[in-house]
């Protein structure tokens, strides 16, 4: 009984202030029923405490029912043998969350941004709570993922200059920061969580919202980076996936280890069920690829007459940090690319085009007045809801005005598919006037705005607002067939209603990186 009362209060460090310690009677019943619960360090006790941490993070009201220790102990008793074995290997993984970005790249436009506390909290929850739980579950406790988090106030400075198609972090920058906070052999893997979009303008670097991972031989550690995702699901597998790339890079060359064809991205070379997204648990809304990760980590991917993956044959080589210690590896700092933008570029990012070097507008000038239908050209109507009365039209007043009307909640836009040059910077602008625009969907946040591809103006307009200029810079992908330009009401998960008028609609090429280039 004494051991349980010592153990249980530890769980309450993670719980809301209103939570009370369960009654002694309930604690005594739980220990009497399951004596191993009262022994600190026993498999039963550790699995119980692990589940307390998970449940508390997922549901703040978890402990309102004061009988929860007995209920949870009953649950653990059903699975404790499944997790009874001690871990065969432990990996220590560091995540550096970059609160700020102030970036330079010779081809892209600058990003200046600050991550919200909510975004930081979501990332920490996924990395510190859920990812270790996923690893524990799919390896039956044989692999222990031990997370550590540092929220860095040093801005992310640059993206890899040789990449023309994406915002890929620089391993040298990550290595420089790691050298200032850790010693070789302290962590097996280290990664960045960073912002890839500009707070003021909504500008996004192409293909930036993704993760990348591998093994860095210079650091003797796995490295990875994940673009910030404000909509991150608590059970998102992105940290797990990118961390596993480092395992492939390190263990793939070790004796006795045979990885699947295509390694982590090779699920298509095997049974079709690996490519079917499933929920991690019955109650999960997030769908991922648990079966594939599970079989790789446990060396259970069927291949010919045997199985391939990591598992015991890999873990016998020890964690990455042990090899880094044995080799006497030392961290060193590396110079980073230096460069600066013309002052007018920063002004443009704030919506001021006074001094911007821009080409002529390249939108089609010949438009006929009248209704714009779904099949019209060059502009057409797109509407998420077919049952909502939504109309679009063009008038020659004020030099040409588009009007979009949504009688009730909808995600609709007047669109133009623009064939543009690859890996080039453009700015899409329009003056917008709204009449009773209102977000109708619970949790929605987008009212009237402009968008280009997967970027949209940070500033949007709701209610009734007089003519206001919106400015959206964007960069085309390396191989764009076209870019969808949209005059929009609402958005995904944000159905809205009302009227929005758009005039002086322009698309212009930005004179950066070479102001002398031909537009």
Helices and strands as residue ranges (DSSP letters): H 2-11, G 12-14, H 24-33, G 35-38, H 43-58, G 62-64, H 68-79, G 80-83, E 89-98, E 100-104, E 112-114, H 117-124, I 125-130, H 131-138, E 143-152, E 156-158, H 171-181, E 189-194, E 211-216, E 221-227, H 238-251, G 263-265, G 267-269, G 272-275, E 278-279, E 287-288, H 290-297, E 301-303, E 306-308, H 311-315, H 320-326, H 343-349, E 370-371, E 379-383, E 390-395, G 397-399, E 401-410, E 412-418, E 425-439, E 448-452, E 455-456, E 463-475, E 483-489, E 496-509
